[in-house]
Amino acid sequence: MTVRDILNSVADGTLSAAKALRQIDGFREKNIGFARLDTDRLRRRGFPEVIFGQGKTPEQLVKIVSTLAAAGQNCIATRISKEQYHAVKTAFPNIRYHESARVLTLDITKRPRPKGCVVVLSAGTTDIPIAEEAALVAENMGAQVERVYDVGVAGLHRLLHHLPVMRKARVMIVVAGMEGALPSVVGGLTNCPIIAVPTSIGYGTSMGGITALLAMLNSCVPGITVVNIDNGFGAGVAAAMINKGK
């Protein structure tokens, strides 16, 4: 029974308002004991709940994926270990593990047709795992994504080669560790919103990404928004929403 069916039953008097409310609540949340899954998020926000895998046991992860899949929702899980992946793959052979990004994806329904253009840049190759997390999340939310990796400011000519791609973007995600300078440089060359992602990559005084975070927050270039250290997921969601105009 759908929500519309429930409301029609209330309208024709075959279902009380109290019983209808209890049934509708079942569409909003699935209580599986150790977790309460927001199964209404797809309708409310256009994208289903995403699983943060770090700290979850393989058994918990299998139960969560099973519940979301039974609700007819595509599944994406971030910060997934190989042990967790193998446990879920036993239950869902079609699940995909994107090892570099540590992301699991399972398509239950057809994804939206890719649209627009989100360009994801990384300063160095060691920033790629965070960049890939952002790119995969944006793709799963329906964005057309182009990747440009290893174009940090230590060799600025590498970045300039990709100006045509950068200038067709609706929004860019720029991922950098060390001194975190790349978003400011990119912001001076393009006219679209930029989501800057500081990473924890760097030597001692990078302080686990704090130096890059502060550099990005203090950029003099307008139009740059900064997410938390290593938060490729948050950047991917924000970019996809901007890309589709919501």
Secondary structure, 3 states (H helix, E strand, C coil): CCHHHHHHHHHCCCCCHHHHHHHHHHHHEEECCCCEEECCHHHHHCCCCCEECCCCCHHHHHHHHHHHHHCCCCEEEECCCHHHHHHHHHHCCCCEEECCCCEEEECCCCCCCCEEEEEEEECCHHHHHHHHHHHHHHHHCCEEEEEECCCCHHHHHHHHCCHHHHCCCCEEEEEECCCCCHHHHHHCCCCCCEEEEECCCCCHHHHHHHHHHHHHHCCCCCCEEECCCCCHHHHHHHHHHHHCCC
